[in-house]
Every structure is written in C-alpha cells, then in structure tokens.
Amino acid sequence: MSTDVVMPQMGESIAEGTIVRWLRKVGDEIDRDEPLFEISTDKVDAEIPSPAAGILIAIKVQEGETVPINSVVAVIGESDDVASAAPPAEAAPATPAPPAAPAPPAPSSLAAADPSAAGAVERVRSSPLVRRLAREHGVDLSQVTGSGSGGRVTKQDILAHIDRRPAKVSPAPPGTDAPRPRVAPVASVDAAPGVSAEGTAPTFEAGQSSVAVPMTVMRQRIAEHMVASRRTSAHVHSIFEVDFSRVQQLRKAHGARYDRSGAKLTLMPFIAKAVIDALRAMPIVNTSVDGDRVVYKRDINLGVAVALESGLIVPVVKNADEKNLLGLSRAIADLAGRARARQLVPADVQDGTFTITNPGGLGAVFGLPIINQPQVAILGVGSLEKRPVVVNDAIAIRSIAYLTLGFDHRLIDGVVADQFMGHVKRGLEQFEESIV
C-alpha cells in the first residue's frame, strides 16, 4: 500500500510552499519521520519528515516548484510499487506547469528570457514572496547578495537591491514627487485582517489614478480565513483595564536573574501564566465547537502571535500549563526567534487551543482580534502606559494596559467571558512572587 506525501500547511495564512531540496531520490529506502525534503514558505523554512516507512517510489514536484498546501508531492510505497509508479513519474514533467501567479503586465520571466539565468535563479535560496518580487521587478536573483541563513535572499535584500538600481526616467504627472518610501508593516502585528505588508506599491503611469493588481495567494488565504472565522463564530469582545504595576515590580526585581539564565523576563510570560490559570479555572474557554458538540481539550497549547515582514504566524507553546514562568519565557522566546529566522517545523504551528496576540507592541491601545479557528477565544494585549488612576482615594501613577477577549458567543456567554477576564486581571494584579 502506498502513502501520499503532501505539502504541509505551516500556519493558518500559508497557502503554498516551495520544494527547496529533495533529501532522498526515487528508489531510496526511508524510515518514518526521517527527513525527506526541505520546503520554503513566505514565513517558514523546514525539513519535512516522511509520513511512513518504505521506498520513495515517485517524486511529483521538482526542486524549485511551488504548489498549494495539501498537494501530493511524493509517494512512499513498497518495492513492488516502484515499477508501476515509474511511467507516471516520468510523464509528469511533460505536463505544462501552471503560471506561478496570474499577474498583470509585468517583466517577462527570467526563465523564458535566458535559460542560464533561470538556472542561476533556481540555485538561489529564496522564498516564494522573494521570487515573485524578482519576477515583478525583473531582478536576477543571482545578482542579489543574501543576508539570510545560508545566503538566503530575504525580502529586505531584494527591496534594497531594487532601491539601489538606477531609476528609469519617465514622464511624471504634474506635481509628482519622488517615489514614496515604503511604510513599516504595522498591520502584521494583529491577527485581524488589514493591508498586507507584502510587496511594494505599483507603478502609476501618467494619467492613471488607480491600478488594480491581483491579491497574492497568501493574502487570499488570509482573507478566506478571516472571513470564514467571522462567519463561523459569533464574535463578541470584552475589554478590561489591568494594572501591571505588580508585574513591573517583579520584572525589575528578578529580571537580572532571568538574564543570567538566558531568558528575558518580558510581559508575555506573565500574561501567559495568568491566561493558563484562567483556562484551568474555566475549561470551557479551552474548547472548540464540532457541530452540536463541545470538544474539551485536555492540554493547554498556547499560541503566541509573532509578526513577520510577510504577515503573521502563531507558533504554539505545547503543554504550556506544565511550564513554570522561566519555562514559559524560554519557550516563547525560542518560538519567536525561530519564527523570525524561518526555522519553525510544522508541529510548531499546530494544535493551538488558545491564542494571545499583541497589537500593543506598536502602540495600539487595544484591538478587536478575530478568533483563530477552531478555537473559541483570543486575547489581545494593548500597549502598556503609565496613567494617573485613583488608588485608595488618591491619585497614583500606575502601569496600565487594556486586555481584550474576543470570544465565540455560540459557546461562551458574556458573564463567562467576564469571569475569565476577571481571573486574568487578578492573576496579573496580584501575581505571586513565589511563581517568579
């Protein structure tokens, strides 16, 4: 019996992946969980293990090709299957591959213009997003110096290369200034939909007031996921003001000790710990809905949103309730670091039961996050600011932030949501030093 090997999904907004390198060739024996191939997506690079033991009897997607998630890329079988699988495997390359994207008029592909250039591009380590930018701007990736791991060309590298090229002289509309600088991708901090941080502004010809360009596949996937979540869950939001002064005192008192342990004592581990305790007390929030059934989750797997240049990814701290504050701090920092270095593996972004997102990282006072399906709640963390508040009938300066719970009203009533947030608020405002 044969087993199909599919392109894995490396996050909710990931719609496609590129085969970077096959680690085995047709006819090779392979064990279950042994690395089979390397993939690259707009957010994550990873080695993908074999889902079964056997013989690699067919490779259906070649190195450098980009395919949608869940596409069959290879087949694992037994020795008797090799001969029967050989003809289709040989015939596959003859089938014309569909274009990478239905783009508007753009510079012709390097592959069509120059076979040697195409070979050079194939050899350059880069993500689908980078290759799309190269196609749109007519850039030979072999001429771009990569600053990423292993010489990988990053989005910053190619955008810097484009900026350094001599500008083309063309008539401009009256009053047109120099090209606008790109705006920092602030929209990627929150899980809510917004303008993508991908790509650059299109070129406007003389007399044009607007230009229509197709969405990237990733942006289509994000749009589908956000709209589907809105349609699936009855979204309601509850906002609580939380005094973080106690947490700030503990960070100041114990931060140096954590630094010596190789873990930075940020706000996030404290928030994660308060959320975990609240989920223990109110397990209905650590569930999902399956038709007319409520699915309770034994484990608390905490997703922590990480902003990347190309969007947002939510790596998951597995069994977060089994970790102390130091363990949470290390786990969150490790996942965030590997996410930014594109070193996550599929298991790192799967099986989350509750998500925390931090729109306050770039100054948002609060946000109204969209639930990460199939979960039933998400916590948004606003910016931490010193504000005057009344304490024991006197004005005091306290470190205040707004926390927003987005919850699914199909399952969670307002009173339950507010009780949950009350647990989180008390946990943070009365954080026990012994936990630190």
Long-range contacts (C-beta under 8 A, 24 or more apart in sequence): 1-77, 1-78, 2-54, 2-57, 2-75, 2-76, 2-77, 2-78, 2-81, 2-85, 3-51, 3-52, 3-54, 3-75, 3-76, 3-77, 4-72, 4-74, 4-75, 5-36, 5-48, 5-50, 5-51, 5-72, 5-73, 5-74, 5-75, 5-76, 6-69, 6-70, 6-71, 6-72, 6-73, 7-39, 7-61, 7-67, 7-68, 7-69, 7-70, 7-71, 7-73, 8-39, 8-48, 8-69, 8-346, 9-69, 9-70, 9-346, 10-39, 10-41, 10-43, 10-44, 10-46, 10-313, 10-344, 10-346, 10-349, 11-41, 11-43, 11-44, 11-313, 11-314, 11-349, 12-221, 12-225, 12-314, 12-372, 12-373, 13-43, 13-218, 13-221, 13-222, 13-225, 13-311, 13-312, 13-313, 14-41, 14-42, 14-43, 14-44, 14-69, 14-218, 14-221, 15-68, 15-69, 15-217, 15-218, 15-220, 15-221, 16-41, 16-66, 16-67, 16-68, 16-69, 16-128, 16-217, 16-218, 17-41, 17-66, 17-67, 17-69, 17-128, 18-64, 18-65, 18-66, 18-127, 18-128, 18-131, 19-61, 19-62, 19-63, 19-64, 19-65, 19-66, 19-67, 19-73, 20-45, 20-63, 20-64, 20-125, 21-63, 22-59, 22-63, 23-47, 24-56, 25-56, 25-59, 26-56, 26-57, 26-58, 26-59, 26-82, 26-89, 27-55, 27-56, 27-57, 27-82, 28-55, 28-56, 29-54, 29-55, 30-54, 30-55, 30-56, 30-76, 36-74, 37-73, 37-74, 40-125, 40-126, 40-127, 40-128, 40-342, 41-127, 41-128, 42-127, 42-128, 42-129, 42-198, 42-218, 42-310, 42-311, 43-308, 43-310, 43-311, 43-313, 43-339, 43-342, 43-344, 44-313, 44-339, 44-342, 44-343, 44-344, 44-349, 45-127, 45-149, 45-152, 45-342, 45-343, 46-343, 46-344, 46-345, 46-346, 47-345, 48-346, 50-76, 51-76, 52-76, 54-78, 55-79, 55-81, 55-82, 57-81, 57-82, 57-85, 57-89, 58-85, 58-88, 58-89, 59-89, 60-89, 60-92, 62-93, 63-122, 64-122, 65-97, 66-100, 66-128, 66-131, 68-217, 100-128, 100-131, 100-132, 100-135, 101-132, 101-214, 101-216, 101-217, 102-214, 103-135, 103-136, 103-213, 103-214, 104-212, 104-213, 104-214, 106-135, 106-136, 107-135, 107-136, 107-137, 107-138, 109-135, 110-134, 110-135, 110-138, 110-140, 117-142, 124-153, 125-150, 125-151, 125-152, 125-153, 126-152, 126-153, 126-154, 126-158, 127-152, 127-154, 127-155, 127-310, 127-342, 129-155, 129-198, 129-216, 129-218, 129-310, 130-154, 130-155, 130-157, 130-158, 132-199, 132-216, 133-158, 133-159, 133-162, 133-199, 133-200, 134-158, 136-199, 137-162, 148-342, 149-341, 149-342, 149-343, 152-342, 155-309, 155-310, 156-309, 159-200, 162-200, 170-206, 171-206, 172-206, 173-204, 173-206, 173-207, 185-307, 185-309, 186-362, 188-307, 188-308, 188-309, 188-310, 188-311, 188-312, 189-305, 189-307, 189-312, 189-357, 189-358, 189-359, 189-361, 189-362, 189-364, 190-305, 190-312, 190-357, 190-359, 190-364, 190-367, 190-369, 190-380, 191-305, 191-312, 191-314, 191-355, 191-357, 191-369, 191-370, 191-372, 191-378, 192-226, 192-359, 192-367, 192-368, 192-369, 192-370, 193-222, 193-223, 193-226, 193-370, 196-222, 196-311, 197-309, 197-310, 197-311, 198-310, 198-311, 218-310, 218-311, 222-311, 225-373, 226-370, 228-373, 229-370, 229-371, 229-372, 229-373, 230-370, 232-373, 233-371, 233-373, 233-376, 233-408, 233-409, 233-410, 234-408, 234-409, 234-410, 235-370, 235-371, 235-406, 235-407, 235-408, 235-409, 236-406, 236-407, 236-409, 236-414, 236-417, 237-368, 237-404, 237-405, 237-406, 237-407, 238-404, 238-405, 238-407, 238-414, 238-417, 238-418, 238-421, 239-366, 239-402, 239-403, 239-404, 239-405, 240-402, 240-403, 240-404, 240-405, 240-421, 240-422, 240-424, 240-425, 241-400, 241-401, 241-402, 242-400, 242-401, 242-402, 242-403, 242-424, 242-425, 242-428, 242-429, 243-389, 243-398, 243-399, 243-400, 243-428, 243-429, 244-384, 244-398, 244-399, 244-400, 244-401, 244-428, 244-429, 245-398, 245-399, 245-429, 246-428, 246-429, 246-430, 246-431, 247-399, 247-428, 247-431, 248-399, 250-431, 250-433, 250-436, 253-433, 253-436, 254-436, 258-326, 258-329, 261-326, 262-330, 263-326, 263-329, 263-330, 263-333, 264-329, 264-333, 265-329, 265-436, 266-329, 266-332, 267-381, 267-384, 268-304, 268-329, 268-332, 268-356, 268-358, 269-325, 269-328, 269-329, 269-332, 270-325, 270-428, 270-431, 271-356, 271-379, 271-381, 271-403, 271-424, 271-428, 272-302, 272-304, 272-317, 272-320, 272-328, 272-332, 272-356, 273-325, 273-328, 273-427, 273-431, 273-435, 274-423, 274-424, 274-427, 274-428, 274-431, 275-302, 275-354, 275-356, 275-379, 275-424, 276-300, 276-302, 276-320, 276-321, 277-423, 277-427, 278-420, 278-421, 278-423, 278-424, 278-427, 279-321, 279-353, 279-354, 280-321, 281-423, 282-416, 282-419, 282-420, 282-423, 284-411, 284-412, 284-416, 285-354, 285-376, 285-377, 285-407, 285-412, 285-416, 285-420, 286-353, 286-354, 287-353, 287-376, 287-411, 288-353, 288-374, 288-375, 288-376, 289-374, 289-376, 289-408, 289-410, 289-411, 290-374, 294-411, 297-353, 299-351, 299-353, 300-353, 300-354, 301-351, 301-352, 301-353, 301-354, 302-352, 302-353, 302-354, 302-355, 302-356, 303-352, 303-353, 303-354, 303-355, 303-356, 303-372, 303-375, 304-332, 304-335, 304-336, 304-355, 304-356, 305-355, 305-356, 305-357, 305-358, 306-335, 306-336, 306-339, 306-340, 307-361, 308-339, 308-340, 312-357, 313-339, 313-344, 313-349, 314-349, 314-352, 314-355, 314-357, 314-372, 315-339, 315-344, 315-348, 315-349, 316-348, 316-349, 316-350, 316-351, 316-352, 318-351, 324-435, 325-435, 325-436, 354-378, 354-379, 355-379, 356-381, 357-381, 360-384, 360-401, 365-402, 366-402, 366-403, 366-404, 367-404, 368-404, 368-406, 369-404, 369-406, 370-406, 371-406, 371-407, 371-408, 376-407, 376-408, 376-410, 376-411, 376-412, 377-405, 377-406, 377-407, 377-408, 377-412, 377-417, 377-420, 378-405, 378-406, 379-403, 379-404, 379-405, 379-406, 379-424, 380-404, 380-405, 380-406
